[in-house]
Amino acid sequence: MFESAELGHKIAKEVYRKELPPLREGLLDAQLDLLQSKKFPVIILLAGVDCAGKGETMNLLHEWMDPRHIESHALRELTDEEQNRPPMWRYWRDLPPKGKIGIFIGSWYSAPLVENVYGRTKNAELDQQLDRIIRFETMLCNEGALILKFWLHLSEGQQKKRLKKLEEDPKTRWRINETDWKNFKLYDRFRTVSERMLRSTSTPEAPWTIVEGADEHYRSLTIGKVILEALRRRLDAPETPPVDEPLPPMLTSIDGLQILQTLDLTKKMTKPQYDAELETLQGRLNLLSRHKDFSKISVLALFEGNDAAGKGGSIRRVTQALDARSYRVIPVAAPSEEERAQPYLWRFWRHLPRRGRVAIFDRSWYGRVLVERVEEFCSHADWMRAYGEINDFEEQLVRNRTVVLKFWLAISPEEQLKRFKEREKIGFKRFKITDEDWRNREKWPLYEQAVCDMIDRTSTEIAPWTLVEANDKYHARIKVLKTICSRIEQALEKR
């Protein structure tokens, strides 16, 4: 793969000076068109051999274009905040919004590559990591992102020469450290693993461009031209309305029975029994949150359910048992303008709890396969692929020692009608009922089908759904608390 790059490319300074002005003008024009249209974000990855010119390339792109609309990230050692969250959190947090350009030196490829080169992971684990990266980039592309990946290459001799030159110059000596020379001694190993990585992750949606890094003029012009061509091709493409491709129909059960219809909504609990169990369970949860190993896990609980099913009441009974400094409740409503400029899951990644903390979502990322599906706020293809993206997301959380608790609070149409009418009559509850709530009742069968499909496709062994019979609020709250305590205890026992 690297043989063609190692042939070497030289560009005379006169040619460079001649081609640079129109290239810079074109890049600036394309950047302005991107900013004004806000059609898509641009993600540029600069990876490759140490000292191949990644930093110089980033600086040049800032010089050639308007730096106010470029977000650059040179990610190295993990911070304390990053160590306490899933590895991809640091990258999700830094994704550029539509209309902007994000440049990454040190990307989601860095850790898998280095860990494998130094023998800390096996090839099978590397392949699994790369497969997850492919799914991540595919998801970004499906959301409209333009991903440009550049691998800057140097031969072993060229890299050694570059390292010595930087080390001998007092002005650049600070750029070279023991790690650089240690990596150089493993040049052949880095090359082998890099080729494996590049071959498996150069996809049609996000291909790698390998650039010879020895000649700065060739390197700069090549990368600049590739970026300009890709920008203009995407910007100048004719506007075409999205067309849903035919997708396989959703499978239904043979007997036509929906899982929600199997719930026994008549389950009840007396007030004295409720009060006694509530006190016991809240005390149990409080002790668990102060367990010596609780700082080694995080807890994420999300609440979905029919309108007026009692999500808020259940959440309050959970938070009453916790120290207010250790949890956060995230209410999820329609996305803001800032959130619409990012991939769908970005708004949820930014709120993930660090270890030792609890995050409670009142509504969640499942809105895409529920309200957005039923109300046709997104395309058929968007919500169909969301099942896989959500499962990937939750798998990353669990792998990072997050206890994922998912509750669906179910009530009957008759109970919902009763609660709606009560809310209209009680002054301090009127804010809970809207015209939209009444309108949603008309689509009860559609929502019920969406919920059943959601549970079928996203209730996994590592992140199962808990279906809560919520016609009786006492029963619902106790079941929620029991489930939370049990799952946390299981997680702590594994420590």
C-alpha positions in Angstrom: 0.0 0.0 0.0 2.8 2.4 0.8 5.1 1.4 -2.1 3.7 4.1 -4.5 4.1 6.8 -1.9 7.7 5.8 -1.2 8.7 6.5 -4.9 8.9 10.2 -3.7 7.4 13.3 -5.2 9.1 16.6 -5.8 7.4 19.8 -6.7 9.5 22.8 -7.6 8.9 26.0 -5.6 8.0 27.8 -8.8 5.2 25.4 -9.5 4.1 25.6 -5.9 4.0 29.4 -6.0 2.0 29.3 -9.2 -0.6 26.8 -8.1 -1.1 28.1 -4.5 -3.0 31.3 -5.1 -5.9 29.7 -7.1 -6.0 26.8 -4.6 -6.3 29.2 -1.7 -9.0 31.2 -3.5 -10.9 28.1 -4.3 -10.7 26.8 -0.7 -11.9 30.1 0.7 -14.8 30.3 -1.7 -15.8 26.7 -0.9 -15.5 27.4 2.8 -17.8 30.4 2.5 -20.4 28.5 0.4 -20.3 25.8 3.1 -20.8 28.3 5.9 -23.7 30.0 4.2 -25.5 26.8 3.1 -24.9 24.9 6.3 -25.5 21.8 4.3 -23.1 19.5 6.0 -20.1 19.3 8.4 -16.6 18.5 7.2 -14.4 16.2 9.2 -10.7 16.1 8.3 -8.4 13.4 9.9 -4.7 14.0 9.6 -3.0 10.7 10.6 0.2 9.0 9.7 3.9 8.5 10.6 5.4 10.7 13.3 7.0 13.9 11.8 5.3 13.4 8.5 3.9 16.9 8.6 0.5 16.6 10.3 1.0 19.7 12.4 2.3 21.7 9.5 -0.6 20.7 7.4 -3.1 21.8 10.1 -1.4 25.2 10.4 -1.4 25.6 6.6 -5.2 24.9 6.4 -5.7 27.6 9.0 -3.6 30.0 7.0 -5.3 29.2 3.7 -8.8 29.4 4.9 -10.8 31.4 7.5 -9.7 30.0 10.9 -12.8 31.4 12.6 -14.8 28.6 11.0 -12.3 25.8 11.5 -12.3 23.7 14.7 -9.0 22.0 15.3 -8.2 19.3 17.8 -4.8 17.8 18.6 -5.9 15.0 21.0 -3.2 13.3 23.0 -3.3 12.0 26.6 -6.7 11.4 28.0 -7.9 13.9 30.6 -9.6 12.9 33.9 -13.0 13.8 32.4 -12.3 11.6 29.3 -10.9 8.6 31.3 -14.2 8.4 33.2 -16.4 8.2 30.0 -16.5 6.0 26.9 -13.5 6.4 24.6 -15.6 8.0 21.8 -17.0 10.7 24.1 -14.0 13.0 23.5 -14.6 12.8 19.7 -18.4 13.1 19.8 -18.0 16.2 21.9 -15.7 17.8 19.3 -17.6 17.0 16.1 -18.1 20.2 14.0 -21.7 21.4 13.3 -23.1 21.7 9.8 -21.3 24.5 7.9 -18.0 24.2 9.8 -14.8 22.2 9.3 -13.3 20.1 12.0 -9.6 19.0 11.8 -8.4 16.1 14.0 -4.7 15.2 14.7 -5.0 12.2 16.9 -8.3 10.6 16.1 -10.4 7.5 16.9 -7.7 5.5 15.0 -4.8 6.4 17.3 -5.4 4.3 20.3 -6.3 1.1 18.5 -3.2 1.4 16.3 -0.8 2.1 19.2 -2.3 -0.5 21.5 -1.9 -3.2 18.9 1.6 -2.2 17.9 2.8 -2.5 21.5 1.1 -5.8 22.0 -1.5 -4.7 24.4 -4.3 -5.9 22.2 -4.6 -8.9 19.9 -5.4 -8.7 16.2 -8.9 -10.0 16.8 -9.6 -7.1 19.2 -8.1 -4.6 16.7 -10.4 -5.9 14.0 -13.4 -5.5 16.4 -12.3 -1.9 17.2 -11.9 -1.1 13.5 -15.3 -2.6 12.8 -16.9 -0.3 15.4 -15.0 2.7 13.8 -16.4 1.8 10.4 -20.0 1.8 11.8 -19.3 5.1 13.5 -18.1 6.7 10.3 -20.9 5.2 8.3 -23.4 6.7 10.8 -21.7 10.2 10.4 -21.9 9.9 6.6 -25.6 8.9 6.8 -26.1 12.0 8.8 -24.6 14.0 6.0 -21.0 14.5 7.1 -18.1 14.7 4.6 -15.2 12.8 6.0 -11.7 13.3 4.5 -9.0 11.0 5.9 -5.3 11.6 5.1 -2.5 9.3 6.0 0.9 11.1 5.7 3.7 8.6 5.0 7.4 8.6 5.4 9.9 5.9 4.6 12.0 4.6 7.6 15.0 6.6 6.3 13.0 9.8 5.8 11.5 9.5 9.3 14.9 9.0 10.9 16.3 12.0 9.0 13.4 14.2 10.1 13.6 13.2 13.7 17.4 14.0 13.9 16.9 17.3 12.1 14.2 18.4 14.6 16.2 17.2 17.6 19.4 19.0 16.5 17.6 22.4 16.1 17.2 24.2 19.4 14.0 25.8 18.1 12.3 22.5 17.4 14.0 20.2 19.9 11.0 20.4 22.2 8.9 18.6 19.5 10.9 15.3 19.9 10.7 13.1 23.0 11.6 9.5 24.1 8.3 8.2 22.8 9.0 9.4 19.2 12.3 7.4 19.2 10.6 4.4 20.8 8.0 4.4 18.1 10.7 4.7 15.5 12.3 1.5 16.7 9.0 -0.2 15.9 8.7 1.3 12.4 8.2 -2.1 10.7 5.5 -3.0 13.2 3.8 0.3 12.8 3.8 -0.1 9.1 2.3 -3.6 9.2 -0.5 -2.6 11.5 -1.1 0.6 9.7 -1.6 -1.2 6.4 -4.0 -3.6 8.0 -5.9 -0.6 9.5 -6.0 1.4 6.3 -7.2 -1.5 4.1 -10.1 -2.4 6.4 -11.3 1.1 7.1 -11.0 2.7 3.6 -14.6 2.6 2.7 -16.6 4.1 -0.2 -18.1 6.6 2.2 -14.9 7.6 3.9 -11.8 6.5 1.9 -8.2 7.1 3.0 -5.9 9.3 0.9 -2.2 8.3 1.3 0.1 11.2 0.9 3.9 11.2 0.6 5.0 13.5 3.4 8.7 14.0 2.6 8.2 17.0 0.3 6.2 19.7 2.0 5.1 21.4 -1.3 3.8 18.1 -2.8 2.1 17.2 0.5 0.4 20.6 0.9 -0.8 20.9 -2.6 -2.1 17.3 -2.7 -4.1 17.7 0.5 -5.4 21.1 -0.4 -6.6 19.9 -3.8 -8.3 16.8 -2.4 -10.2 18.9 0.1 -11.2 21.5 -2.5 -12.4 18.9 -5.0 -14.4 17.1 -2.3 -16.0 20.3 -1.1 -16.9 21.5 -4.5 -18.3 18.1 -5.6 -20.6 18.0 -2.5 -21.6 21.7 -2.6 -22.3 21.8 -6.4 -24.3 18.6 -6.4 -27.9 19.4 -7.4 -30.5 19.5 -4.7 -32.6 16.3 -4.8 -35.4 15.5 -2.4 -34.6 12.5 -0.2 -36.2 9.3 -1.5 -36.7 6.3 0.7 -35.2 3.2 -0.7 -37.3 0.1 -0.5 -36.6 -1.6 2.8 -37.6 -5.1 4.1 -40.9 -4.9 5.9 -40.9 -5.1 9.7 -41.4 -8.7 10.9 -44.6 -9.3 12.9 -45.3 -12.1 15.3 -47.1 -15.2 13.9 -50.1 -14.8 16.3 -50.2 -11.0 15.8 -49.8 -10.5 19.6 -47.9 -7.4 20.7 -45.7 -7.6 23.7 -47.4 -4.6 25.4 -50.7 -6.5 25.1 -49.3 -9.2 27.3 -48.8 -6.9 30.3 -51.1 -7.2 33.3 -52.1 -3.6 33.9 -54.4 -4.6 36.8 -51.4 -5.0 39.2 -51.9 -2.9 42.3 -50.3 -2.1 45.6 -51.9 -0.7 48.8 -50.8 2.6 50.2 -49.3 1.1 53.5 -47.4 -1.6 51.5 -46.2 1.1 49.1 -45.0 3.4 51.9 -43.1 0.6 53.6 -41.4 -0.6 50.4 -40.6 2.9 49.2 -38.7 3.7 52.4 -36.8 0.4 52.3 -35.9 0.7 48.6 -34.8 4.4 48.8 -32.6 3.5 51.7 -31.1 0.6 49.8 -30.5 2.8 46.7 -28.8 5.5 48.9 -26.5 3.0 50.4 -25.6 1.6 47.0 -24.7 5.1 45.7 -22.3 5.5 48.6 -20.7 2.1 48.2 -16.9 2.1 48.0 -17.0 0.7 44.5 -19.7 3.0 43.1 -17.0 5.4 41.9 -15.9 2.7 39.5 -19.2 2.5 37.6 -21.8 5.0 36.2 -25.5 4.7 36.0 -27.8 5.8 33.2 -31.5 5.4 33.6 -33.9 6.5 30.8 -37.7 6.7 31.1 -40.0 6.4 28.2 -43.7 5.6 28.2 -47.2 6.7 27.2 -48.2 10.3 27.9 -49.3 10.6 31.6 -47.8 7.2 32.4 -46.0 8.6 35.5 -42.5 9.1 34.3 -42.0 12.2 36.3 -43.3 10.7 39.6 -41.1 7.6 39.2 -38.0 9.8 38.5 -38.8 11.9 41.7 -38.9 8.8 43.8 -35.4 7.8 42.5 -33.8 11.2 43.0 -35.2 11.5 46.5 -32.8 8.6 47.4 -29.7 10.3 45.9 -27.4 13.1 46.9 -28.3 16.0 44.6 -24.6 16.4 43.8 -24.3 12.9 42.3 -27.1 12.9 39.7 -28.5 15.0 36.9 -31.9 14.8 35.3 -31.9 15.5 31.5 -35.4 16.4 30.1 -35.5 15.7 26.4 -37.7 17.8 24.1 -37.6 18.8 20.5 -34.0 19.4 19.4 -32.6 22.9 19.5 -31.0 24.6 16.5 -27.6 23.7 17.8 -28.6 20.1 18.2 -30.1 19.9 14.7 -26.7 20.9 13.3 -25.1 17.8 14.7 -25.6 14.0 14.2 -28.7 12.7 16.0 -26.9 11.0 18.9 -24.6 14.0 19.7 -27.2 15.7 22.0 -27.1 12.5 24.2 -23.4 11.8 24.1 -22.7 15.2 25.6 -24.7 14.4 28.7 -23.2 11.0 29.6 -22.3 10.7 33.3 -18.8 10.2 34.5 -18.0 7.3 36.8 -19.6 7.6 40.3 -22.5 9.7 38.8 -26.1 9.0 37.8 -27.8 10.5 34.7 -31.6 10.2 34.4 -33.1 10.9 31.0 -36.8 11.9 30.9 -37.3 10.8 27.3 -34.3 9.8 25.3 -32.6 8.8 22.0 -35.5 6.4 21.4 -37.5 9.4 20.2 -36.1 8.7 16.7 -37.9 5.3 16.6 -41.0 6.5 18.4 -42.3 10.1 17.8 -40.0 10.8 14.8 -41.1 7.6 13.2 -44.9 8.0 13.9 -45.0 11.7 13.1 -42.7 11.3 10.0 -40.2 13.8 11.3 -37.5 11.6 9.7 -37.3 9.3 6.8 -38.1 5.6 6.9 -34.4 4.8 6.3 -33.4 7.1 9.2 -35.4 5.4 11.9 -34.7 1.9 10.5 -31.0 2.4 10.8 -31.4 4.0 14.2 -32.0 0.6 15.8 -28.4 -0.5 15.0 -26.9 2.8 15.9 -28.6 2.8 19.3 -27.5 -0.7 20.0 -23.9 0.3 19.1 -24.2 3.4 21.4 -25.5 1.4 24.4 -22.8 -1.3 23.8 -20.1 1.4 24.2 -21.7 2.6 27.4 -21.8 -0.9 28.9 -18.3 -1.6 27.8 -17.3 1.5 29.8 -18.9 0.1 33.0 -22.1 2.1 32.7 -25.3 0.4 34.1 -27.9 1.1 31.4 -31.5 1.0 32.7 -34.4 1.4 30.3 -37.9 1.7 31.5 -41.1 1.7 29.4 -44.1 2.8 31.6 -47.3 1.4 30.1 -50.9 2.4 30.8 -54.2 1.6 29.1 -56.0 4.1 26.9 -58.7 4.3 29.5 -56.3 5.1 32.3 -54.6 7.7 30.1 -58.0 9.4 29.4 -58.8 9.5 33.1 -55.5 11.1 33.9 -55.8 13.6 31.1 -59.2 14.8 32.5 -57.8 15.0 36.0 -54.9 17.2 34.8 -57.3 19.6 33.1 -59.2 20.1 36.4 -56.2 20.5 38.7 -54.6 23.9 38.5 -51.1 22.9 39.3 -51.2 20.0 36.8 -52.7 21.9 33.8 -49.2 22.6 32.4 -48.8 18.8 32.0 -51.6 18.5 29.4 -51.3 20.0 25.8 -53.2 19.8 22.6 -50.5 17.5 21.3 -51.2 15.0 24.1 -54.8 14.8 23.0 -53.8 14.5 19.3 -51.3 11.7 20.1 -54.2 9.6 21.5 -55.6 9.3 18.0 -52.4 7.6 16.9 -52.4 5.1 19.8 -52.1 2.0 17.5 -49.2 3.5 15.6 -47.3 4.3 18.7 -48.0 0.9 20.2 -46.6 -0.8 17.1 -43.5 1.5 17.2 -42.9 0.6 20.9 -43.2 -3.1 20.2 -40.7 -2.9 17.3 -38.4 -0.8 19.5 -38.4 -3.3 22.3 -37.9 -6.2 19.9 -34.9 -4.7 18.3 -33.2 -2.9 21.2 -33.8 -5.0 24.3 -30.4 -6.7 24.5 -28.8 -8.8 27.1 -26.5 -6.0 28.2 -29.2 -3.3 28.0 -32.6 -4.8 28.4 -35.9 -3.0 28.5 -37.9 -3.2 31.8 -41.7 -3.0 31.0 -43.5 -1.4 33.9 -47.2 -1.9 34.4 -48.1 1.7 35.4 -51.9 1.9 35.7 -51.2 1.8 39.4 -48.5 4.4 40.2 -47.5 2.8 43.5 -46.7 -0.5 41.7 -44.8 1.3 38.9 -42.6 3.3 41.3 -41.7 0.3 43.4 -40.9 -1.8 40.3 -38.6 0.9 39.0 -36.7 1.2 42.3 -36.4 -2.5 42.7 -34.9 -2.8 39.2 -32.4 0.0 39.7 -31.2 -1.4 43.0 -30.9 -5.0 41.6 -28.9 -3.9 38.5 -26.5 -1.7 40.5 -25.9 -4.5 43.0 -25.1 -6.9 40.1 -22.7 -4.4 38.7 -20.9 -3.9 42.0 -20.7 -7.6 42.6 -18.6 -7.9 39.4 -16.1 -5.4 40.6 
